[in-house]
Amino acid sequence: MSVSMKVTTRRLASAALAAAAVIGAVALPASAADVAGAAELRLQQPRVQISDVQYDSPGYDDRSNRSLNREWVEVTNTTRHSVNLDGWTLSDEDGHTYTFDSYHLAGRATVRIHTGEGRDTRTDLFQDRRRYVWDNRSDTATLRNDRDRFVDEVSWGYDRHDRGEHRRH
């Protein structure tokens, strides 16, 4: 065997061992892979999401302010950091739109947006409407950021495309 052939064989063997080492390093233990998968899942979920909807206010729908305020949507910040919701919108399928004004949602906090009139607090905001917004049979609550980009939506009821409640991120 010639010297150059021995060097080539050693280089190939060396390259094969290096490739095996890289593959071994990349093959993570299951627990580390689970952590990486959870991190990827967190990236797919919105930082702010619609967490609950009370579209059919309890009791008789008499358009009283009390009844209107029993219709609401909850928006939750799933992160530890405050999110500025100024200019964000919450809307229904008919185009009724509520725009957040100078509101910061604290980390891991939830705000409830009521349909009727009231005094805004850090946990409750009011659309100041005199009519119901959310349809009891079927509707969609859509949350968009201040650049009009889709953030989250929740639908309920029956339509020609789908049956029952669903959400889209």
FIKOLZA-1660 file (N, C-alpha, C; in steps of 0.1 Angstrom, whole numbers, plus 5000, padded with zeros to 4 digits):
% residues 169
   i   px   py   pz ch aa at
   1 5008 4988 5000  A  M  N
   1 5000 5000 5000  A  M CA
   1 5009 5012 5000  A  M  C
   2 5006 5022 4992  A  S  N
   2 5014 5034 4991  A  S CA
   2 5011 5043 5003  A  S  C
   3 5020 5052 5006  A  V  N
   3 5019 5062 5017  A  V CA
   3 5007 5071 5015  A  V  C
   4 5004 5075 5003  A  S  N
   4 4993 5084 5000  A  S CA
   4 4980 5077 5003  A  S  C
   5 4979 5064 5000  A  M  N
   5 4967 5056 5002  A  M CA
   5 4965 5054 5017  A  M  C
   6 4976 5052 5025  A  K  N
   6 4974 5051 5039  A  K CA
   6 4970 5064 5046  A  K  C
   7 4975 5076 5041  A  V  N
   7 4970 5089 5046  A  V CA
   7 4956 5091 5043  A  V  C
   8 4952 5087 5030  A  T  N
   8 4938 5089 5026  A  T CA
   8 4929 5080 5035  A  T  C
   9 4933 5068 5038  A  T  N
   9 4925 5059 5046  A  T CA
   9 4924 5064 5060  A  T  C
  10 4935 5070 5066  A  R  N
  10 4934 5076 5079  A  R CA
  10 4925 5088 5080  A  R  C
  11 4926 5096 5069  A  R  N
  11 4917 5108 5069  A  R CA
  11 4902 5104 5068  A  R  C
  12 4899 5094 5060  A  L  N
  12 4885 5089 5059  A  L CA
  12 4881 5084 5073  A  L  C
  13 4890 5076 5079  A  A  N
  13 4886 5070 5092  A  A CA
  13 4884 5082 5102  A  A  C
  14 4893 5091 5102  A  S  N
  14 4892 5103 5111  A  S CA
  14 4879 5111 5109  A  S  C
  15 4876 5113 5096  A  A  N
  15 4863 5120 5093  A  A CA
  15 4851 5112 5098  A  A  C
  16 4851 5099 5096  A  A  N
  16 4840 5090 5101  A  A CA
  16 4839 5091 5116  A  A  C
  17 4850 5091 5123  A  L  N
  17 4849 5092 5138  A  L CA
  17 4844 5106 5142  A  L  C
  18 4849 5117 5135  A  A  N
  18 4844 5130 5138  A  A CA
  18 4829 5131 5135  A  A  C
  19 4824 5125 5125  A  A  N
  19 4810 5126 5122  A  A CA
  19 4802 5118 5132  A  A  C
  20 4807 5107 5137  A  A  N
  20 4800 5099 5148  A  A CA
  20 4800 5108 5160  A  A  C
  21 4810 5115 5164  A  A  N
  21 4811 5123 5175  A  A CA
  21 4800 5134 5174  A  A  C
  22 4799 5140 5163  A  V  N
  22 4789 5151 5161  A  V CA
  22 4775 5146 5162  A  V  C
  23 4773 5134 5156  A  I  N
  23 4759 5128 5157  A  I CA
  23 4756 5125 5172  A  I  C
  24 4766 5119 5179  A  G  N
  24 4764 5116 5193  A  G CA
  24 4761 5129 5201  A  G  C
  25 4767 5140 5198  A  A  N
  25 4765 5152 5206  A  A CA
  25 4751 5158 5203  A  A  C
  26 4747 5156 5190  A  V  N
  26 4734 5161 5186  A  V CA
  26 4722 5153 5192  A  V  C
  27 4724 5140 5194  A  A  N
  27 4714 5132 5199  A  A CA
  27 4712 5135 5214  A  A  C
  28 4703 5143 5218  A  L  N
  28 4701 5148 5231  A  L CA
  28 4694 5137 5240  A  L  C
  29 4696 5138 5252  A  P  N
  29 4688 5129 5261  A  P CA
  29 4674 5133 5260  A  P  C
  30 4665 5124 5264  A  A  N
  30 4650 5127 5262  A  A CA
  30 4646 5139 5270  A  A  C
  31 4651 5141 5282  A  S  N
  31 4647 5152 5290  A  S CA
  31 4651 5166 5283  A  S  C
  32 4663 5166 5278  A  A  N
  32 4667 5178 5271  A  A CA
  32 4658 5181 5258  A  A  C
  33 4655 5170 5251  A  A  N
  33 4646 5171 5239  A  A CA
  33 4632 5176 5243  A  A  C
  34 4627 5171 5255  A  D  N
  34 4614 5176 5260  A  D CA
  34 4614 5191 5262  A  D  C
  35 4625 5196 5268  A  V  N
  35 4627 5210 5271  A  V CA
  35 4627 5218 5258  A  V  C
  36 4634 5213 5248  A  A  N
  36 4635 5220 5235  A  A CA
  36 4621 5220 5229  A  A  C
  37 4614 5209 5230  A  G  N
  37 4600 5208 5224  A  G CA
  37 4591 5218 5231  A  G  C
  38 4592 5219 5244  A  A  N
  38 4583 5228 5252  A  A CA
  38 4587 5242 5248  A  A  C
  39 4599 5245 5246  A  A  N
  39 4603 5259 5242  A  A CA
  39 4598 5262 5228  A  A  C
  40 4598 5253 5219  A  E  N
  40 4592 5255 5206  A  E CA
  40 4577 5257 5206  A  E  C
  41 4571 5249 5215  A  L  N
  41 4556 5251 5217  A  L CA
  41 4553 5265 5222  A  L  C
  42 4561 5270 5232  A  R  N
  42 4559 5283 5237  A  R CA
  42 4560 5294 5226  A  R  C
  43 4569 5292 5217  A  L  N
  43 4571 5301 5206  A  L CA
  43 4558 5302 5197  A  L  C
  44 4551 5290 5196  A  Q  N
  44 4540 5290 5187  A  Q CA
  44 4527 5296 5193  A  Q  C
  45 4526 5296 5207  A  Q  N
  45 4515 5301 5214  A  Q CA
  45 4516 5316 5215  A  Q  C
  46 4505 5323 5214  A  P  N
  46 4506 5338 5215  A  P CA
  46 4509 5342 5229  A  P  C
  47 4516 5353 5230  A  R  N
  47 4520 5359 5243  A  R CA
  47 4507 5364 5250  A  R  C
  48 4498 5369 5242  A  V  N
  48 4485 5374 5247  A  V CA
  48 4474 5366 5240  A  V  C
  49 4464 5361 5247  A  Q  N
  49 4454 5353 5241  A  Q CA
  49 4441 5356 5247  A  Q  C
  50 4430 5352 5240  A  I  N
  50 4417 5352 5245  A  I CA
  50 4416 5340 5254  A  I  C
  51 4413 5342 5267  A  S  N
  51 4413 5330 5276  A  S CA
  51 4399 5325 5279  A  S  C
  52 4389 5334 5278  A  D  N
  52 4375 5330 5281  A  D CA
  52 4366 5340 5275  A  D  C
  53 4354 5335 5272  A  V  N
  53 4343 5344 5266  A  V CA
  53 4330 5340 5273  A  V  C
  54 4323 5350 5278  A  Q  N
  54 4309 5348 5283  A  Q CA
  54 4300 5356 5273  A  Q  C
  55 4296 5349 5262  A  Y  N
  55 4289 5355 5251  A  Y CA
  55 4274 5356 5254  A  Y  C
  56 4269 5347 5263  A  D  N
  56 4254 5347 5266  A  D CA
  56 4253 5351 5281  A  D  C
  57 4250 5364 5283  A  S  N
  57 4250 5369 5297  A  S CA
  57 4239 5361 5305  A  S  C
  58 4242 5356 5317  A  P  N
  58 4232 5349 5325  A  P CA
  58 4220 5356 5327  A  P  C
  59 4209 5349 5327  A  G  N
  59 4196 5355 5330  A  G CA
  59 4189 5361 5317  A  G  C
  60 4179 5369 5319  A  Y  N
  60 4171 5374 5308  A  Y CA
  60 4179 5386 5301  A  Y  C
  61 4180 5385 5288  A  D  N
  61 4187 5396 5281  A  D CA
  61 4177 5408 5280  A  D  C
  62 4179 5417 5289  A  D  N
  62 4170 5429 5289  A  D CA
  62 4177 5442 5286  A  D  C
  63 4189 5441 5281  A  R  N
  63 4198 5452 5277  A  R CA
  63 4200 5462 5289  A  R  C
  64 4198 5458 5301  A  S  N
  64 4202 5466 5312  A  S CA
  64 4217 5467 5313  A  S  C
  65 4223 5477 5319  A  N  N
  65 4237 5478 5320  A  N CA
  65 4243 5465 5327  A  N  C
  66 4236 5461 5337  A  R  N
  66 4240 5449 5345  A  R CA
  66 4241 5437 5336  A  R  C
  67 4231 5435 5328  A  S  N
  67 4230 5424 5318  A  S CA
  67 4241 5425 5308  A  S  C
  68 4243 5437 5302  A  L  N
  68 4253 5439 5292  A  L CA
  68 4267 5436 5298  A  L  C
  69 4270 5440 5311  A  N  N
  69 4283 5437 5317  A  N CA
  69 4285 5423 5321  A  N  C
  70 4275 5415 5320  A  R  N
  70 4277 5400 5322  A  R CA
  70 4281 5393 5309  A  R  C
  71 4282 5401 5299  A  E  N
  71 4287 5396 5286  A  E CA
  71 4301 5402 5285  A  E  C
  72 4311 5393 5284  A  W  N
  72 4325 5398 5284  A  W CA
  72 4335 5388 5277  A  W  C
  73 4347 5393 5275  A  V  N
  73 4358 5385 5269  A  V CA
  73 4370 5387 5278  A  V  C
  74 4377 5376 5282  A  E  N
  74 4389 5378 5290  A  E CA
  74 4401 5376 5281  A  E  C
  75 4411 5385 5283  A  V  N
  75 4424 5384 5275  A  V CA
  75 4435 5383 5286  A  V  C
  76 4443 5373 5283  A  T  N
  76 4454 5369 5293  A  T CA
  76 4468 5371 5287  A  T  C
  77 4477 5376 5295  A  N  N
  77 4491 5377 5291  A  N CA
  77 4498 5365 5297  A  N  C
  78 4503 5356 5288  A  T  N
  78 4509 5343 5293  A  T CA
  78 4523 5345 5297  A  T  C
  79 4529 5356 5295  A  T  N
  79 4543 5358 5298  A  T CA
  79 4545 5365 5312  A  T  C
  80 4557 5366 5316  A  R  N
  80 4561 5373 5329  A  R CA
  80 4562 5388 5327  A  R  C
  81 4562 5393 5314  A  H  N
  81 4565 5407 5312  A  H CA
  81 4552 5414 5308  A  H  C
  82 4551 5427 5312  A  S  N
  82 4539 5435 5308  A  S CA
  82 4539 5437 5293  A  S  C
  83 4527 5438 5288  A  V  N
  83 4525 5440 5273  A  V CA
  83 4516 5452 5271  A  V  C
  84 4521 5461 5263  A  N  N
  84 4513 5473 5260  A  N CA
  84 4503 5470 5249  A  N  C
  85 4490 5471 5253  A  L  N
  85 4479 5468 5244  A  L CA
  85 4473 5480 5238  A  L  C
  86 4479 5492 5239  A  D  N
  86 4474 5504 5233  A  D CA
  86 4473 5502 5218  A  D  C
  87 4461 5505 5213  A  G  N
  87 4458 5503 5199  A  G CA
  87 4454 5489 5194  A  G  C
  88 4455 5479 5203  A  W  N
  88 4450 5466 5200  A  W CA
  88 4435 5466 5199  A  W  C
  89 4429 5457 5191  A  T  N
  89 4415 5456 5190  A  T CA
  89 4409 5442 5193  A  T  C
  90 4397 5442 5197  A  L  N
  90 4389 5430 5200  A  L CA
  90 4376 5432 5192  A  L  C
  91 4373 5423 5182  A  S  N
  91 4361 5425 5174  A  S CA
  91 4353 5412 5172  A  S  C
  92 4341 5414 5167  A  D  N
  92 4332 5402 5165  A  D CA
  92 4330 5401 5149  A  D  C
  93 4323 5391 5145  A  E  N
  93 4320 5389 5131  A  E CA
  93 4313 5400 5124  A  E  C
  94 4305 5408 5132  A  D  N
  94 4297 5419 5126  A  D CA
  94 4304 5432 5125  A  D  C
  95 4317 5432 5129  A  G  N
  95 4325 5444 5128  A  G CA
  95 4325 5453 5141  A  G  C
  96 4318 5449 5151  A  H  N
  96 4318 5457 5164  A  H CA
  96 4333 5456 5169  A  H  C
  97 4339 5467 5171  A  T  N
  97 4353 5467 5175  A  T CA
  97 4355 5475 5187  A  T  C
  98 4363 5470 5197  A  Y  N
  98 4367 5477 5209  A  Y CA
  98 4382 5479 5207  A  Y  C
  99 4387 5491 5209  A  T  N
  99 4401 5494 5208  A  T CA
  99 4407 5498 5222  A  T  C
 100 4417 5490 5226  A  F  N
 100 4424 5493 5239  A  F CA
 100 4431 5507 5238  A  F  C
 101 4429 5514 5249  A  D  N
 101 4435 5528 5249  A  D CA
 101 4444 5529 5261  A  D  C
 102 4457 5531 5259  A  S  N
 102 4466 5533 5270  A  S CA
 102 4465 5523 5281  A  S  C
 103 4465 5510 5277  A  Y  N
 103 4464 5499 5287  A  Y CA
 103 4476 5490 5286  A  Y  C
 104 4482 5487 5298  A  H  N
 104 4493 5478 5299  A  H CA
 104 4488 5466 5307  A  H  C
 105 4489 5454 5301  A  L  N
 105 4485 5441 5307  A  L CA
 105 4497 5435 5314  A  L  C
 106 4496 5435 5327  A  A  N
 106 4508 5430 5335  A  A CA
 106 4511 5415 5331  A  A  C
 107 4523 5411 5335  A  G  N
 107 4527 5397 5332  A  G CA
 107 4518 5387 5340  A  G  C
 108 4514 5376 5333  A  R  N
 108 4506 5366 5339  A  R CA
 108 4493 5371 5345  A  R  C
 109 4487 5382 5338  A  A  N
 109 4475 5388 5343  A  A CA
 109 4464 5386 5332  A  A  C
 110 4452 5388 5337  A  T  N
 110 4440 5387 5328  A  T CA
 110 4432 5400 5330  A  T  C
 111 4426 5405 5319  A  V  N
 111 4417 5416 5319  A  V CA
 111 4404 5411 5313  A  V  C
 112 4393 5416 5319  A  R  N
 112 4379 5412 5314  A  R CA
 112 4374 5425 5307  A  R  C
 113 4370 5423 5294  A  I  N
 113 4364 5434 5287  A  I CA
 113 4349 5432 5286  A  I  C
 114 4342 5441 5294  A  H  N
 114 4327 5440 5294  A  H CA
 114 4321 5448 5283  A  H  C
 115 4309 5444 5279  A  T  N
 115 4302 5451 5268  A  T CA
 115 4296 5464 5273  A  T  C
 116 4290 5465 5285  A  G  N
 116 4283 5477 5289  A  G CA
 116 4292 5488 5294  A  G  C
 117 4285 5497 5301  A  E  N
 117 4292 5509 5306  A  E CA
 117 4298 5506 5320  A  E  C
 118 4309 5513 5323  A  G  N
 118 4315 5512 5336  A  G CA
 118 4328 5519 5337  A  G  C
 119 4334 5519 5348  A  R  N
 119 4347 5526 5351  A  R CA
 119 4359 5516 5349  A  R  C
 120 4368 5519 5340  A  D  N
 120 4379 5510 5338  A  D CA
 120 4388 5508 5350  A  D  C
 121 4393 5496 5352  A  T  N
 121 4402 5493 5363  A  T CA
 121 4414 5485 5356  A  T  C
 122 4423 5480 5364  A  R  N
 122 4434 5472 5358  A  R CA
 122 4429 5458 5354  A  R  C
 123 4418 5454 5360  A  T  N
 123 4413 5440 5358  A  T CA
 123 4400 5440 5350  A  T  C
 124 4393 5451 5348  A  D  N
 124 4381 5452 5341  A  D CA
 124 4380 5465 5332  A  D  C
 125 4377 5463 5319  A  L  N
 125 4376 5473 5310  A  L CA
 125 4362 5473 5304  A  L  C
 126 4356 5484 5300  A  F  N
 126 4343 5485 5295  A  F CA
 126 4342 5491 5281  A  F  C
 127 4334 5485 5273  A  Q  N
 127 4332 5490 5259  A  Q CA
 127 4322 5502 5259  A  Q  C
 128 4314 5504 5269  A  D  N
 128 4305 5515 5270  A  D CA
 128 4294 5514 5259  A  D  C
 129 4289 5502 5256  A  R  N
 129 4279 5500 5246  A  R CA
 129 4265 5498 5253  A  R  C
 130 4255 5501 5245  A  R  N
 130 4241 5499 5251  A  R CA
 130 4234 5488 5244  A  R  C
 131 4241 5480 5236  A  R  N
 131 4236 5468 5229  A  R CA
 131 4246 5457 5230  A  R  C
 132 4241 5444 5230  A  Y  N
 132 4250 5433 5231  A  Y CA
 132 4259 5432 5218  A  Y  C
 133 4270 5427 5220  A  V  N
 133 4280 5425 5209  A  V CA
 133 4281 5411 5205  A  V  C
 134 4282 5402 5214  A  W  N
 134 4285 5387 5211  A  W CA
 134 4272 5380 5209  A  W  C
 135 4271 5374 5197  A  D  N
 135 4259 5366 5193  A  D CA
 135 4259 5353 5201  A  D  C
 136 4247 5350 5207  A  N  N
 136 4246 5338 5216  A  N CA
 136 4246 5325 5208  A  N  C
 137 4242 5325 5195  A  R  N
 137 4242 5313 5187  A  R CA
 137 4255 5310 5181  A  R  C
 138 4262 5319 5175  A  S  N
 138 4275 5317 5169  A  S CA
 138 4282 5330 5166  A  S  C
 139 4295 5331 5169  A  D  N
 139 4302 5343 5167  A  D CA
 139 4317 5340 5168  A  D  C
 140 4325 5350 5165  A  T  N
 140 4340 5348 5167  A  T CA
 140 4345 5361 5173  A  T  C
 141 4353 5359 5184  A  A  N
 141 4360 5370 5190  A  A CA
 141 4374 5370 5185  A  A  C
 142 4379 5381 5179  A  T  N
 142 4392 5382 5173  A  T CA
 142 4400 5393 5179  A  T  C
 143 4412 5389 5183  A  L  N
 143 4422 5399 5189  A  L CA
 143 4433 5402 5179  A  L  C
 144 4435 5415 5177  A  R  N
 144 4446 5420 5168  A  R CA
 144 4454 5430 5175  A  R  C
 145 4467 5430 5171  A  N  N
 145 4476 5439 5177  A  N CA
 145 4475 5453 5171  A  N  C
 146 4483 5463 5176  A  D  N
 146 4483 5477 5171  A  D CA
 146 4487 5478 5156  A  D  C
 147 4492 5468 5150  A  R  N
 147 4496 5468 5136  A  R CA
 147 4485 5460 5128  A  R  C
 148 4474 5457 5134  A  D  N
 148 4463 5450 5128  A  D CA
 148 4467 5436 5124  A  D  C
 149 4477 5430 5131  A  R  N
 149 4481 5416 5129  A  R CA
 149 4473 5407 5138  A  R  C
 150 4469 5396 5132  A  F  N
 150 4461 5386 5140  A  F CA
 150 4469 5381 5152  A  F  C
 151 4463 5380 5163  A  V  N
 151 4469 5375 5175  A  V CA
 151 4462 5362 5180  A  V  C
 152 4449 5362 5181  A  D  N
 152 4441 5351 5186  A  D CA
 152 4427 5352 5182  A  D  C
 153 4419 5341 5182  A  E  N
 153 4405 5342 5180  A  E CA
 153 4399 5329 5187  A  E  C
 154 4386 5331 5191  A  V  N
 154 4378 5320 5196  A  V CA
 154 4364 5321 5190  A  V  C
 155 4360 5310 5185  A  S  N
 155 4346 5309 5179  A  S CA
 155 4337 5300 5186  A  S  C
 156 4324 5302 5185  A  W  N
 156 4315 5293 5192  A  W CA
 156 4303 5292 5183  A  W  C
 157 4294 5282 5186  A  G  N
 157 4282 5280 5179  A  G CA
 157 4284 5271 5167  A  G  C
 158 4273 5271 5159  A  Y  N
 158 4273 5263 5147  A  Y CA
 158 4273 5271 5134  A  Y  C
 159 4280 5267 5124  A  D  N
 159 4280 5274 5111  A  D CA
 159 4281 5263 5101  A  D  C
 160 4282 5267 5088  A  R  N
 160 4282 5257 5078  A  R CA
 160 4295 5250 5076  A  R  C
 161 4306 5255 5082  A  H  N
 161 4319 5250 5081  A  H CA
 161 4323 5241 5093  A  H  C
 162 4318 5244 5105  A  D  N
 162 4323 5238 5117  A  D CA
 162 4312 5237 5127  A  D  C
 163 4314 5227 5136  A  R  N
 163 4304 5226 5147  A  R CA
 163 4311 5228 5160  A  R  C
 164 4306 5236 5168  A  G  N
 164 4311 5238 5182  A  G CA
 164 4322 5249 5183  A  G  C
 165 4327 5249 5195  A  E  N
 165 4337 5260 5199  A  E CA
 165 4351 5256 5193  A  E  C
 166 4359 5266 5188  A  H  N
 166 4372 5263 5184  A  H CA
 166 4381 5276 5186  A  H  C
 167 4394 5274 5186  A  R  N
 167 4402 5286 5187  A  R CA
 167 4413 5284 5177  A  R  C
 168 4419 5296 5173  A  R  N
 168 4429 5296 5163  A  R CA
 168 4440 5306 5168  A  R  C
 169 4452 5302 5168  A  H  N
 169 4463 5311 5172  A  H CA
 169 4471 5316 5159  A  H  C
% end
